[in-house]
Amino acid sequence: MVLRGGLGFIITGALGWTNIIAWHFSIDLMMAVAFNICIAFLYEALPEELSMRGIVYSGLRLRLPAYAAYGAQVLLFVLVPVTVNQLQAWSGLGRGNIINADYVIMLVCFGTVLQLWRSLTGSLWASIGFHLAYLTIARFVILQRDQRLLTYTELEAGTGAVVIQFGIIVIGSVLLLALLGLLLRRRRSRQ
């Protein structure tokens, strides 16, 4: 994951799409990252992976073929934030995220990557680890928030989020994991 993120900056830098202009490393940043990892683990990665890739997928897999269980689990993974967002709006709370086609596509791809990690490794810890790493890289590297590891400029606004975060990290992971799955299936069929 970190290597794919670094590769993303190398590729976009070589193409002139991004330019890293400053690195920021401090104890305060490391403390913020550590605190974020703890919160993200307890609030996002662990409950989402236990529910979606654990209980939901296992239950669906008992009743459906693998491809249908995959699809249904990803659909449910997308419906949860969309539903929560709409409930927030109806109750008068501010919307948590802007739900648009880009966000839904991101959720579909992210849910697929997480399910592939779980399926190929046979462990929820792999999908939990990917989930945590993705959130950390997005928050402290790609998104240019107050506390960040680096500052970079973009030729076009959104290059980091679209090309690096989505294209190289998420789509790249889907392709690599799908290829790994095919290789493992081929190896098992030969034995």
C-alpha positions as CSV (number, residue, x, y, z in Angstrom):
1,M,0.0,0.0,0.0
2,V,2.7,2.5,1.0
3,L,4.8,1.3,-2.0
4,R,1.8,1.9,-4.3
5,G,1.3,5.4,-2.8
6,G,5.0,6.2,-3.3
7,L,4.8,4.8,-6.8
8,G,1.9,7.0,-7.5
9,F,3.9,10.1,-6.5
10,I,6.8,8.9,-8.6
11,I,4.6,8.3,-11.7
12,T,2.7,11.6,-11.3
13,G,5.9,13.5,-10.6
14,A,7.6,12.1,-13.7
15,L,4.6,13.1,-15.8
16,G,4.6,16.6,-14.3
17,W,1.2,16.1,-12.7
18,T,2.4,16.5,-9.1
19,N,5.4,18.1,-7.5
20,I,6.4,17.4,-3.8
21,I,7.5,20.8,-2.4
22,A,8.0,20.0,1.3
23,W,8.2,17.2,3.7
24,H,6.8,17.6,7.3
25,F,8.0,15.3,10.0
26,S,7.5,16.0,13.6
27,I,6.6,14.4,16.9
28,D,3.2,16.1,16.7
29,L,2.5,14.6,13.3
30,M,3.5,11.1,14.5
31,M,1.3,11.5,17.5
32,A,-1.6,12.6,15.3
33,V,-1.0,9.6,13.0
34,A,-0.9,7.2,16.0
35,F,-4.1,8.7,17.5
36,N,-5.8,8.6,14.1
37,I,-4.9,4.9,13.6
38,C,-6.3,4.0,17.1
39,I,-9.6,5.9,16.4
40,A,-9.8,4.6,12.8
41,F,-9.2,1.1,14.0
42,L,-12.0,1.2,16.6
43,Y,-14.5,3.4,14.8
44,E,-14.1,2.4,11.1
45,A,-11.8,-0.5,10.1
46,L,-12.6,-3.0,12.8
47,P,-16.4,-2.6,13.0
48,E,-16.8,-2.3,9.2
49,E,-14.6,-5.3,8.4
50,L,-16.2,-7.5,11.2
51,S,-19.6,-6.6,9.9
52,M,-19.3,-6.4,6.2
53,R,-16.5,-8.8,5.3
54,G,-17.1,-11.0,8.4
55,I,-20.7,-11.5,9.4
56,V,-22.5,-10.2,6.3
57,Y,-20.2,-11.9,3.7
58,S,-20.1,-15.2,5.7
59,G,-24.0,-15.2,5.9
60,L,-24.4,-14.4,2.3
61,R,-21.8,-17.0,1.3
62,L,-23.9,-19.7,3.1
63,R,-26.9,-18.9,0.8
64,L,-25.4,-17.6,-2.4
65,P,-22.6,-18.5,-4.8
66,A,-19.3,-16.7,-4.2
67,Y,-19.8,-14.1,-7.1
68,A,-23.3,-13.2,-5.8
69,A,-22.1,-13.0,-2.2
70,Y,-19.3,-10.7,-3.4
71,G,-21.6,-8.4,-5.3
72,A,-24.3,-8.3,-2.5
73,Q,-21.6,-7.5,0.2
74,V,-20.2,-4.7,-2.0
75,L,-23.7,-3.3,-2.6
76,L,-24.5,-3.3,1.1
77,F,-21.1,-1.7,1.8
78,V,-22.2,1.2,-0.5
79,L,-25.7,1.4,0.9
80,V,-24.6,1.9,4.5
81,P,-22.9,5.3,4.1
82,V,-25.5,6.4,1.5
83,T,-28.4,5.5,3.9
84,V,-26.6,7.1,6.9
85,N,-26.1,10.3,4.9
86,Q,-29.7,10.4,3.9
87,L,-30.9,9.8,7.5
88,Q,-28.6,12.6,8.6
89,A,-30.3,15.0,6.1
90,W,-33.8,13.9,7.1
91,S,-33.1,14.4,10.8
92,G,-31.6,17.9,10.2
93,L,-28.0,17.0,10.8
94,G,-25.4,18.0,8.3
95,R,-24.5,15.5,5.7
96,G,-21.3,13.6,6.5
97,N,-20.2,13.2,2.8
98,I,-21.3,14.4,-0.5
99,I,-22.9,11.4,-2.2
100,N,-22.2,11.6,-5.9
101,A,-21.2,9.1,-8.7
102,D,-17.4,9.5,-7.9
103,Y,-18.0,8.6,-4.2
104,V,-20.2,5.6,-5.1
105,I,-17.6,4.3,-7.6
106,M,-14.9,4.8,-4.9
107,L,-16.9,2.8,-2.4
108,V,-17.6,0.0,-4.9
109,C,-13.9,-0.3,-5.7
110,F,-12.8,0.0,-2.1
111,G,-15.3,-2.6,-1.0
112,T,-14.1,-4.9,-3.7
113,V,-10.4,-4.5,-2.7
114,L,-11.3,-5.2,1.0
115,Q,-13.2,-8.3,0.0
116,L,-10.4,-9.5,-2.2
117,W,-8.0,-9.1,0.7
118,R,-10.3,-11.1,3.0
119,S,-10.9,-13.8,0.4
120,L,-7.3,-14.3,-0.8
121,T,-5.8,-14.3,2.7
122,G,-8.6,-16.0,4.5
123,S,-8.2,-13.4,7.3
124,L,-10.1,-10.3,8.3
125,W,-6.9,-8.9,9.6
126,A,-5.6,-8.4,6.0
127,S,-8.7,-6.3,5.1
128,I,-8.5,-4.4,8.4
129,G,-4.8,-3.6,7.8
130,F,-5.5,-2.4,4.2
131,H,-8.4,-0.4,5.5
132,L,-6.3,1.3,8.1
133,A,-3.4,1.9,5.8
134,Y,-5.7,3.4,3.2
135,L,-7.3,5.8,5.6
136,T,-4.0,6.9,7.0
137,I,-2.4,7.5,3.6
138,A,-5.5,9.4,2.5
139,R,-5.7,11.6,5.6
140,F,-2.0,12.3,6.1
141,V,-0.5,12.2,2.6
142,I,-3.0,12.6,-0.2
143,L,-5.5,15.0,1.3
144,Q,-3.7,18.2,2.1
145,R,-5.0,18.8,5.6
146,D,-3.3,20.9,8.3
147,Q,-1.3,17.9,9.6
148,R,0.3,16.0,6.7
149,L,3.5,14.2,5.8
150,L,4.2,16.2,2.7
151,T,3.0,19.2,0.7
152,Y,2.6,18.8,-3.0
153,T,1.3,20.8,-5.9
154,E,-0.9,19.5,-8.7
155,L,-1.0,20.4,-12.3
156,E,-4.8,19.8,-12.2
157,A,-6.8,20.0,-8.9
158,G,-7.6,16.5,-7.7
159,T,-4.8,14.7,-9.4
160,G,-3.6,13.2,-6.1
161,A,-7.0,12.0,-5.1
162,V,-8.0,10.6,-8.5
163,V,-4.7,9.2,-9.8
164,I,-2.8,8.2,-6.7
165,Q,-5.5,7.4,-4.1
166,F,-8.1,5.9,-6.4
167,G,-6.2,4.8,-9.5
168,I,-2.9,3.5,-8.2
169,I,-3.8,2.5,-4.7
170,V,-7.4,1.2,-5.1
171,I,-7.7,0.1,-8.7
172,G,-4.0,-1.1,-8.7
173,S,-4.8,-3.2,-5.7
174,V,-7.9,-4.7,-7.3
175,L,-5.9,-5.7,-10.4
176,L,-3.0,-7.1,-8.3
177,L,-5.2,-9.0,-6.0
178,A,-7.3,-10.4,-8.9
179,L,-4.2,-11.5,-10.7
180,L,-2.9,-13.1,-7.5
181,G,-6.3,-14.9,-7.1
182,L,-6.1,-16.2,-10.6
183,L,-2.5,-17.4,-10.0
184,L,-3.5,-19.1,-6.8
185,R,-6.5,-20.8,-8.5
186,R,-4.2,-22.0,-11.3
187,R,-1.7,-23.4,-8.8
188,R,-4.4,-25.2,-6.9
189,S,-5.9,-26.8,-10.0
190,R,-2.5,-28.2,-11.0
191,Q,-2.0,-30.0,-7.7
